[in-house]
Amino acid sequence: MQDINNWTGTGRLTRDAELKYTSGGMAVAKFSIAVNRSVKKGDAYEETASFFDCILWGKFAEAMNQHLTKGKQVMISGELNQTRWEQDGQARSRVEITIDRLMLGGSPQANGYHAGQTDASAGVPGAIDEDIPY
Protein backbone atom coordinates (compact mmCIF):
# COMPACT_ATOMS: atom_id res chain seq x y z
CA MET A 1 0.00 0.00 0.00
CA GLN A 2 1.34 3.43 -0.94
CA ASP A 3 1.40 6.23 1.64
CA ILE A 4 -0.92 9.21 1.13
CA ASN A 5 0.11 12.72 2.11
CA ASN A 6 -2.74 15.16 1.50
CA TRP A 7 -4.23 17.88 3.68
CA THR A 8 -7.30 19.99 2.87
CA GLY A 9 -8.73 22.74 5.01
CA THR A 10 -10.22 26.19 5.25
CA GLY A 11 -8.80 28.97 7.38
CA ARG A 12 -7.92 32.65 7.54
CA LEU A 13 -4.52 34.21 6.96
CA THR A 14 -2.90 35.37 10.18
CA ARG A 15 -0.66 37.83 8.30
CA ASP A 16 -0.03 39.02 4.74
CA ALA A 17 1.88 36.57 2.57
CA GLU A 18 5.60 37.24 2.12
CA LEU A 19 6.86 36.84 -1.45
CA LYS A 20 10.56 36.11 -1.88
CA TYR A 21 12.75 34.53 -4.53
CA THR A 22 15.21 31.66 -4.27
CA SER A 23 18.79 32.12 -5.49
CA GLY A 24 17.65 30.33 -8.66
CA GLY A 25 14.94 32.96 -9.25
CA MET A 26 11.87 30.89 -8.25
CA ALA A 27 9.11 32.76 -6.42
CA VAL A 28 7.99 31.47 -3.05
CA ALA A 29 5.13 32.90 -0.97
CA LYS A 30 4.86 32.00 2.70
CA PHE A 31 1.96 32.64 5.05
CA SER A 32 0.11 31.10 8.00
CA ILE A 33 -3.53 30.27 8.45
CA ALA A 34 -5.68 29.86 11.54
CA VAL A 35 -8.25 27.06 11.49
CA ASN A 36 -10.97 27.49 14.12
CA ARG A 37 -13.15 24.83 15.68
CA SER A 38 -15.54 24.50 18.60
CA VAL A 39 -14.65 22.18 21.46
CA LYS A 40 -17.23 21.13 24.04
CA LYS A 41 -16.13 21.78 27.62
CA GLY A 42 -18.82 20.73 30.04
CA ASP A 43 -22.13 22.21 28.88
CA ALA A 44 -20.54 24.97 26.79
CA TYR A 45 -18.53 25.19 23.61
CA GLU A 46 -15.20 27.02 23.40
CA GLU A 47 -13.54 28.26 20.24
CA THR A 48 -10.01 27.02 19.70
CA ALA A 49 -7.60 27.67 16.86
CA SER A 50 -4.80 25.70 15.21
CA PHE A 51 -2.14 27.48 13.17
CA PHE A 52 -0.49 26.13 10.03
CA ASP A 53 2.44 27.45 7.98
CA CYS A 54 1.83 27.37 4.22
CA ILE A 55 4.11 27.67 1.21
CA LEU A 56 3.22 28.39 -2.42
CA TRP A 57 5.74 28.15 -5.30
CA GLY A 58 6.41 29.55 -8.77
CA LYS A 59 4.32 31.81 -10.98
CA PHE A 60 1.22 30.86 -9.00
CA ALA A 61 2.83 32.39 -5.88
CA GLU A 62 3.50 35.62 -7.82
CA ALA A 63 -0.05 35.75 -9.19
CA MET A 64 -1.76 35.06 -5.86
CA ASN A 65 0.49 37.08 -3.54
CA GLN A 66 -1.51 40.33 -3.79
CA HIS A 67 -4.70 38.47 -2.77
CA LEU A 68 -3.19 36.70 0.24
CA THR A 69 -3.76 39.33 2.91
CA LYS A 70 -4.34 39.11 6.66
CA GLY A 71 -7.87 37.93 7.47
CA LYS A 72 -8.56 36.55 3.98
CA GLN A 73 -10.31 33.19 4.02
CA VAL A 74 -8.73 30.47 1.89
CA MET A 75 -9.43 26.84 1.15
CA ILE A 76 -6.23 24.98 0.47
CA SER A 77 -5.13 21.51 -0.40
CA GLY A 78 -1.58 20.32 -0.34
CA GLU A 79 1.10 18.08 1.01
CA LEU A 80 2.56 18.15 4.52
CA ASN A 81 6.35 18.53 4.59
CA GLN A 82 8.59 18.47 7.64
CA THR A 83 11.80 20.48 7.83
CA ARG A 84 14.40 19.55 10.48
CA TRP A 85 17.35 21.62 11.69
CA GLU A 86 19.50 22.21 14.75
CA GLN A 87 19.54 25.53 16.61
CA ASP A 88 21.64 26.22 19.71
CA GLY A 89 22.25 22.49 20.11
CA GLN A 90 18.52 21.73 20.08
CA ALA A 91 16.82 19.62 17.43
CA ARG A 92 13.99 21.62 15.82
CA SER A 93 11.34 20.81 13.26
CA ARG A 94 8.44 22.46 11.49
CA VAL A 95 5.62 21.09 9.36
CA GLU A 96 4.46 23.20 6.40
CA ILE A 97 1.67 22.70 3.91
CA THR A 98 3.03 22.88 0.37
CA ILE A 99 -0.04 24.07 -1.53
CA ASP A 100 -1.19 22.59 -4.82
CA ARG A 101 -4.77 23.94 -4.78
CA LEU A 102 -6.04 27.25 -3.43
CA MET A 103 -9.44 28.90 -3.48
CA LEU A 104 -10.02 32.41 -2.18
CA GLY A 105 -13.06 33.05 -0.02
CA GLY A 106 -14.84 36.03 1.38
CA SER A 107 -15.92 37.96 -1.72
CA PRO A 108 -18.17 37.56 -4.77
CA GLN A 109 -15.10 37.98 -6.98
CA ALA A 110 -13.31 35.03 -5.36
CA ASN A 111 -12.11 32.49 -7.89
CA GLY A 112 -10.61 29.04 -7.49
CA TYR A 113 -7.16 28.35 -8.84
CA HIS A 114 -5.04 25.26 -9.24
CA ALA A 115 -1.35 25.68 -8.58
CA GLY A 116 -0.31 22.88 -10.91
CA GLN A 117 3.43 22.25 -11.00
CA THR A 118 5.58 23.86 -8.37
CA ASP A 119 8.51 24.73 -10.61
CA ALA A 120 9.39 27.98 -12.37
CA SER A 121 8.09 26.72 -15.72
CA ALA A 122 4.53 26.34 -14.40
CA GLY A 123 2.11 28.77 -16.00
CA VAL A 124 -0.41 30.86 -14.14
CA PRO A 125 -3.45 28.61 -13.81
CA GLY A 126 -6.89 29.66 -14.96
CA ALA A 127 -10.02 29.92 -12.90
CA ILE A 128 -12.04 26.83 -12.14
CA ASP A 129 -15.45 26.66 -13.81
CA GLU A 130 -17.61 29.34 -12.13
CA ASP A 131 -20.76 27.17 -12.41
CA ILE A 132 -19.58 24.98 -9.53
CA PRO A 133 -22.02 25.83 -6.69
CA TYR A 134 -19.62 26.27 -3.78
HELIX and SHEET records of a PDB file:
HELIX    1   1 GLY A   58  MET A   64  1                                   7    
HELIX    2   2 ASN A   65  HIS A   67  5                                   3    
SHEET    1   A 6 GLU A  18  TYR A  21  0                                        
SHEET    2   A 6 ALA A  27  LYS A  41 -1                                        
SHEET    3   A 6 TRP A   7  LEU A  13 -1                                        
SHEET    4   A 6 GLN A  73  GLN A  87 -1                                        
SHEET    5   A 6 GLN A  90  LEU A 104 -1                                        
SHEET    6   A 6 ALA A  44  TRP A  57  1                                        
SHEET    1   B 6 GLU A  18  TYR A  21  0                                        
SHEET    2   B 6 ALA A  27  LYS A  41 -1                                        
SHEET    3   B 6 TRP A   7  LEU A  13 -1                                        
SHEET    4   B 6 GLN A  73  GLN A  87 -1                                        
SHEET    5   B 6 GLN A  90  LEU A 104 -1                                        
SHEET    6   B 6 GLY A 112  HIS A 114 -1                                        
END                                                                             
